[in-house]
Amino acid sequence: MSLSNVFGIAGSAMNAQSIRLNTTASNLANAESVSSSEGETYRARKPVFTVQQPSADDFAAAEAGLVPGQGVSVEGIVESDAPLRMAYEPSHPMADENGYVYYPNVNVVEEMADMISASRSFQINTEIMNTAKQMLQRTLTLGQ
């Protein structure tokens, strides 16, 4: 695998983890928002990752016995279909005609675990890029 592939793969992973972090932050920011109907209530969002399709160069590398690195891309962001939290609070200004308010289906503990995981993945890919950069710099100084 060439160093340019390493930079591309690590870069795509960092981009994907950045989107994951932003989505998690949005979920946490809206975790306690209140609504008077199910249709208006915020729903937890999750990014969907896919493996990037290999290029012609990757197929050539595979034929030469090398395993091509492919990277990751974000296909989209989907809303959770988990049930919303309903609370009977008839004195709440956002209560519906039956006295219920609706809270998002955001699990704060799960979101914090996601945030830690995405942050660690981002850090690891940063280290991979730094190591590849150092290797490239050392290679350039070999002839001196």
C-alpha positions as a Markdown table, in Angstrom:
| # | Residue | x | y | z |
|---|---|---|---|---|
| 1 | Met | 0.0 | 0.0 | 0.0 |
| 2 | Ser | 1.5 | 3.4 | -1.0 |
| 3 | Leu | 1.7 | 6.3 | 1.4 |
| 4 | Ser | -0.8 | 8.2 | -0.8 |
| 5 | Asn | -3.3 | 5.4 | -0.1 |
| 6 | Val | -2.6 | 5.7 | 3.6 |
| 7 | Phe | -3.3 | 9.5 | 3.5 |
| 8 | Gly | -6.5 | 8.9 | 1.6 |
| 9 | Ile | -7.8 | 6.1 | 3.8 |
| 10 | Ala | -6.9 | 8.0 | 7.0 |
| 11 | Gly | -8.4 | 11.2 | 5.6 |
| 12 | Ser | -11.6 | 9.5 | 4.7 |
| 13 | Ala | -11.8 | 7.9 | 8.2 |
| 14 | Met | -11.2 | 11.3 | 9.9 |
| 15 | Asn | -13.9 | 12.9 | 7.8 |
| 16 | Ala | -16.3 | 10.1 | 8.7 |
| 17 | Gln | -15.5 | 10.3 | 12.4 |
| 18 | Ser | -15.9 | 14.1 | 12.3 |
| 19 | Ile | -19.4 | 13.7 | 10.9 |
| 20 | Arg | -20.1 | 11.1 | 13.6 |
| 21 | Leu | -18.9 | 13.5 | 16.3 |
| 22 | Asn | -21.1 | 16.3 | 14.9 |
| 23 | Thr | -24.1 | 14.0 | 14.8 |
| 24 | Thr | -23.5 | 12.8 | 18.3 |
| 25 | Ala | -23.2 | 16.4 | 19.5 |
| 26 | Ser | -26.5 | 17.3 | 17.8 |
| 27 | Asn | -28.2 | 14.4 | 19.6 |
| 28 | Leu | -26.8 | 15.4 | 22.9 |
| 29 | Ala | -27.8 | 19.0 | 22.4 |
| 30 | Asn | -31.4 | 18.0 | 21.7 |
| 31 | Ala | -31.7 | 15.2 | 24.3 |
| 32 | Glu | -34.0 | 17.2 | 26.6 |
| 33 | Ser | -35.9 | 19.2 | 24.0 |
| 34 | Val | -39.7 | 19.0 | 24.5 |
| 35 | Ser | -42.5 | 18.9 | 21.9 |
| 36 | Ser | -46.2 | 18.7 | 22.0 |
| 37 | Ser | -46.6 | 16.1 | 19.3 |
| 38 | Glu | -44.7 | 13.1 | 18.0 |
| 39 | Gly | -44.2 | 14.6 | 14.6 |
| 40 | Glu | -42.3 | 17.6 | 15.8 |
| 41 | Thr | -40.1 | 15.8 | 18.3 |
| 42 | Tyr | -36.4 | 15.5 | 17.6 |
| 43 | Arg | -35.2 | 12.0 | 16.8 |
| 44 | Ala | -31.7 | 10.6 | 17.4 |
| 45 | Arg | -29.6 | 10.5 | 14.2 |
| 46 | Lys | -26.8 | 8.2 | 13.2 |
| 47 | Pro | -24.4 | 8.3 | 10.2 |
| 48 | Val | -24.3 | 5.3 | 7.9 |
| 49 | Phe | -20.8 | 4.4 | 6.7 |
| 50 | Thr | -19.9 | 2.5 | 3.5 |
| 51 | Val | -16.7 | 1.2 | 2.2 |
| 52 | Gln | -15.4 | 3.3 | -0.7 |
| 53 | Gln | -15.3 | 1.3 | -4.0 |
| 54 | Pro | -11.9 | 0.5 | -5.2 |
| 55 | Ser | -10.3 | 2.3 | -8.1 |
| 56 | Ala | -8.6 | 0.7 | -11.1 |
| 57 | Asp | -5.3 | 1.2 | -9.4 |
| 58 | Asp | -6.6 | -0.8 | -6.4 |
| 59 | Phe | -7.6 | -3.7 | -8.7 |
| 60 | Ala | -4.1 | -3.7 | -10.2 |
| 61 | Ala | -2.6 | -3.8 | -6.7 |
| 62 | Ala | -4.9 | -6.7 | -5.8 |
| 63 | Glu | -3.8 | -8.6 | -8.8 |
| 64 | Ala | -0.2 | -8.1 | -7.7 |
| 65 | Gly | -1.0 | -9.7 | -4.4 |
| 66 | Leu | -1.5 | -6.5 | -2.4 |
| 67 | Val | -4.7 | -5.9 | -0.4 |
| 68 | Pro | -6.0 | -2.5 | -1.5 |
| 69 | Gly | -7.0 | 0.0 | 1.1 |
| 70 | Gln | -10.4 | 1.5 | 0.3 |
| 71 | Gly | -11.4 | 4.1 | 2.9 |
| 72 | Val | -14.8 | 4.9 | 4.2 |
| 73 | Ser | -17.5 | 7.4 | 3.2 |
| 74 | Val | -20.7 | 8.6 | 4.8 |
| 75 | Glu | -23.7 | 7.4 | 2.7 |
| 76 | Gly | -26.2 | 9.4 | 4.7 |
| 77 | Ile | -27.6 | 10.1 | 8.2 |
| 78 | Val | -30.7 | 8.2 | 9.3 |
| 79 | Glu | -33.2 | 8.9 | 12.1 |
| 80 | Ser | -33.7 | 6.4 | 14.9 |
| 81 | Asp | -37.0 | 4.6 | 14.8 |
| 82 | Ala | -36.9 | 3.9 | 18.6 |
| 83 | Pro | -40.0 | 5.0 | 20.5 |
| 84 | Leu | -40.1 | 8.6 | 21.8 |
| 85 | Arg | -40.3 | 9.2 | 25.5 |
| 86 | Met | -43.7 | 10.4 | 26.6 |
| 87 | Ala | -44.2 | 12.1 | 30.0 |
| 88 | Tyr | -47.5 | 13.1 | 31.6 |
| 89 | Glu | -46.9 | 16.7 | 32.6 |
| 90 | Pro | -50.3 | 18.5 | 32.2 |
| 91 | Ser | -48.9 | 21.8 | 33.7 |
| 92 | His | -46.1 | 22.0 | 31.1 |
| 93 | Pro | -46.7 | 24.7 | 28.5 |
| 94 | Met | -45.9 | 22.3 | 25.6 |
| 95 | Ala | -48.3 | 19.6 | 26.8 |
| 96 | Asp | -50.8 | 18.3 | 24.3 |
| 97 | Glu | -54.6 | 18.1 | 24.9 |
| 98 | Asn | -54.1 | 14.9 | 27.0 |
| 99 | Gly | -51.3 | 16.4 | 29.2 |
| 100 | Tyr | -48.4 | 14.6 | 27.6 |
| 101 | Val | -45.1 | 16.1 | 26.3 |
| 102 | Tyr | -42.7 | 14.2 | 24.0 |
| 103 | Tyr | -39.0 | 13.9 | 24.6 |
| 104 | Pro | -36.5 | 12.7 | 22.0 |
| 105 | Asn | -35.4 | 9.0 | 21.8 |
| 106 | Val | -31.8 | 10.0 | 22.6 |
| 107 | Asn | -29.9 | 7.7 | 25.0 |
| 108 | Val | -27.3 | 10.0 | 26.6 |
| 109 | Val | -25.1 | 7.1 | 27.8 |
| 110 | Glu | -25.0 | 5.6 | 24.3 |
| 111 | Glu | -24.3 | 8.9 | 22.8 |
| 112 | Met | -21.4 | 9.5 | 25.2 |
| 113 | Ala | -19.9 | 6.1 | 24.4 |
| 114 | Asp | -20.3 | 7.0 | 20.6 |
| 115 | Met | -18.6 | 10.3 | 21.2 |
| 116 | Ile | -15.6 | 8.6 | 23.0 |
| 117 | Ser | -15.3 | 6.0 | 20.3 |
| 118 | Ala | -15.4 | 8.5 | 17.4 |
| 119 | Ser | -12.9 | 10.8 | 19.2 |
| 120 | Arg | -10.5 | 7.9 | 19.7 |
| 121 | Ser | -10.9 | 6.8 | 16.1 |
| 122 | Phe | -10.2 | 10.3 | 14.9 |
| 123 | Gln | -7.0 | 10.4 | 17.1 |
| 124 | Ile | -5.8 | 7.1 | 15.8 |
| 125 | Asn | -6.2 | 8.2 | 12.2 |
| 126 | Thr | -4.3 | 11.4 | 13.0 |
| 127 | Glu | -1.5 | 9.4 | 14.4 |
| 128 | Ile | -1.5 | 7.2 | 11.2 |
| 129 | Met | -1.2 | 10.3 | 9.1 |
| 130 | Asn | 1.6 | 11.7 | 11.2 |
| 131 | Thr | 3.5 | 8.4 | 11.1 |
| 132 | Ala | 3.1 | 8.2 | 7.3 |
| 133 | Lys | 4.3 | 11.8 | 7.0 |
| 134 | Gln | 7.4 | 11.1 | 9.1 |
| 135 | Met | 8.1 | 8.0 | 7.0 |
| 136 | Leu | 7.8 | 10.0 | 3.8 |
| 137 | Gln | 10.1 | 12.7 | 5.2 |
| 138 | Arg | 12.7 | 10.2 | 6.2 |
| 139 | Thr | 12.5 | 8.6 | 2.8 |
| 140 | Leu | 13.2 | 11.9 | 1.1 |
| 141 | Thr | 16.3 | 12.5 | 3.3 |
| 142 | Leu | 17.8 | 9.1 | 2.5 |
| 143 | Gly | 19.8 | 10.4 | -0.5 |
| 144 | Gln | 21.4 | 13.2 | 1.4 |
